[in-house]
Amino acid sequence: MPVNWREHIVSTPDVFRGKPRIKGTRIPVSLILGYLALGNTVEQILGEFPVLVKEQIDACLDYARDLSDFETVLS
């Protein structure tokens, strides 16, 4: 079931210069995507960041998918 990433991802100019991060944390979406790109499992990421839940990691993937679709449409 898809996750509405807008419920889990925020971007504010005063934190990380507006880079998208997981709501309620200072964990950037790019960090989680990087862990996944390196082959880490969701369980490994949750072990590294116990403050997170699976839905937030899923939200990072959905965010990246939406961003990719948006850029493709503009090309």
N, C-alpha and C positions, 0 to 999 in steps of 0.2 A: 504494500500500500504506500503510495507516494506521501511524502512529508511536505507540508507547506513550509518551505525554508524561511519565509518571512516571519514566522513565529519564533525562529531560533537564531537568525542572523541579523545583526545590526551594523550600522556604520555611522559613526559620529565623528565630526571633525576634531574633537578634543582627545580622542583615543586613537593611537596609531595613525595619526593624520588622516583619519577617515577610512582606513582599510577595513574591509568586512571582518567581523569577529563574531564569535559565539556569544549570544546575549547573556549578560550577567558574568562574563569572564573577560580576561584579556588574552584569550586564545584566538589568534587569527585563523580564519578559514584556510588561508594558504598553508599554514603549518599542518593542519589536519590533512589537507589534500596531498601535501608532500609526504606525509607518513604513509598514506594509502598508495601513492605512486611508487614508493620504495618497497611495497609488498607487505606492509604491516596489516594485520587483520584488525577488524573492529575490536575484538577482544584485547589485542595487544595495546591498541590506542587507549581503550578504557582503563587498562592497567597502568598506563603511563600518566593518564589524566583522570584520576578517579572522580573529579568533579563533573565530568561529562556523562551523558547518557547516550544510548545508541541512536535515538531520534536526532540528536544534534549532529552526529556524524553523518547520518543519512541526509540531513538538511544541507550539509556542506556539499555533498554530491549533487543534490537537486539544484543547489545554487549554481554550481559549476555547469550543470547541464543547461539550465536556463540561460546563463551567460553565453555559453557556446552557441545555443540556438539563436540568441539575439544577434551576436556578431555575424553568424552565417547569413541571416536575413539582410544585414546591412551590406554584405559583400556584393 
